[in-house]
Amino acid sequence: MTYGADQLWEEVTYVAYYLHWPLPTILDLEHPMRHRVVEEIGKINTTLSDDPGEEPGLNTFSVPFSLFG
């Protein structure tokens, strides 16, 4: 089973958008780690979007890559 190029680009752009990591850093992640990062970003977005007192888009953050390495 191969991993689809469209799915890979979707994950890469998602991580790049939210964490501002460069393309080579994201592509160096093994699939399970990249998928986990995508899931964690999704959890954070869900939590933030559930807070009615917050305006969308104001909660951006950057996590150093070393936290996952």
C-alpha positions in Angstrom: 0.0 0.0 0.0 1.4 3.4 -1.0 0.7 6.7 0.7 -1.1 9.0 -1.7 0.7 12.1 -2.9 -2.5 14.2 -2.4 -2.7 13.0 1.2 1.0 13.7 1.8 0.7 17.3 0.5 -2.4 17.9 2.6 -0.6 16.9 5.7 2.6 18.8 4.8 0.7 22.0 4.1 -1.4 21.6 7.3 1.7 21.3 9.5 3.6 24.0 7.6 0.6 26.4 8.0 0.2 25.9 11.7 3.7 25.3 12.9 5.7 27.3 10.3 8.1 24.4 9.8 10.1 24.2 6.6 9.2 21.6 4.0 12.4 19.5 4.5 11.7 19.2 8.2 8.2 18.0 7.7 9.1 15.6 5.0 11.8 14.1 7.2 9.1 13.0 9.7 8.2 9.4 9.5 4.5 8.9 8.5 3.4 7.9 12.0 5.0 11.0 13.6 3.7 13.3 10.9 0.2 11.9 11.3 0.5 12.3 15.1 1.5 16.0 14.7 -1.5 16.5 12.4 -3.8 15.0 15.0 -2.4 17.1 17.8 -2.8 20.3 15.7 -6.4 19.2 15.1 -7.0 18.8 18.8 -5.7 22.2 19.5 -7.8 23.8 16.8 -10.9 22.0 18.1 -10.3 23.2 21.6 -9.7 26.7 20.5 -12.8 26.8 18.2 -14.9 25.5 21.1 -14.1 28.6 23.1 -16.8 31.2 22.3 -14.7 34.0 23.8 -11.9 33.7 21.3 -11.8 35.2 17.9 -10.8 32.8 15.1 -7.2 33.0 13.9 -5.8 34.8 17.0 -4.3 31.7 18.6 -1.3 30.9 16.4 1.8 29.2 17.9 5.1 27.7 16.9 6.4 24.6 18.4 10.2 23.9 18.2 10.9 20.8 16.2 13.1 19.5 19.1 10.0 18.8 21.1 9.2 15.9 18.9 12.7 14.6 18.2 
